[in-house]
């Protein structure tokens, strides 16, 4: 996981075609089918929350992998 500068996202990671996003709330979600190019664009984005909302949220299937299990993420704006 790589720490990022964001008001809502703590860190992101990528393995295979899975993107993992840890939010400042402590929730962790894994998004399937995310390419390395999308991950690298996410890392380079000036606003991680805006990128997440426009390019990740609602576009990829996801799983809550945090403990304990919880609700899906809301908009990161």
N, C-alpha and C positions, 0 to 999 in steps of 0.2 A: 504494500500500500504506500502511496506517495501522498504526503501532506500537501494540501492546497490552500491558497488564500481565498476564503469565501465566508460569507456571513451565515451560510447554512450547511455547507459541505466540509467535512473534516479531511477526508482522504479518499483517493480513488486507486484502483488497481485493475490490471488486465492480465488474463491468462487464457490462452487459446482464443475462443471467441466469447469470453465471459468478462463483463465489466462489473466490478464490485465498487459500490459507493457507500461510504460511511458518512452519515450525517452528524452534525454537532449534537443532535438529540441522542446519539448513541445507536440509532437504528442502522442496520446494514442490509443492503439490497443487492442482489446479483441479477444482472440483465444479460440475457442470452442472445447470441447472434451479433454482438458488437465487434466490429472489425478493429484491427490495430490502428488503422487510419482515423477512425472516429475517436478512439481513445486518445491518440496523439493530438487531435484537434481539440478535444476536451481539455487536455493538459495545457495547451497553448491559449485557450480562450481567456480573454480579459475578464469576463464574468462567467464563473463556473455555473452559477444558478441559472442564468439566462440560457447558456448552452444546454444545460441539463433539461430545462423546460422545453426548449425548441427542438432538440436533436435526440433526446433519449426518452423522456417521459411519454408514455403512450405509444411509443414506436417499437419497443422491444418487450418480449415477455420477461417477467421478473419473478423472483422469489425473495421473500423476507428470510434472511439467514442470520438475523440477530437473535439474541436470547434476552428475555423471552419473546416469543413470536408476537407480532403486533400488526398494526394497520399499514396499508399502503401509504407511500409518501404523498404529501400534498405538493402543490406547486412550490418550487424552490425560489421564487422571485422575491 
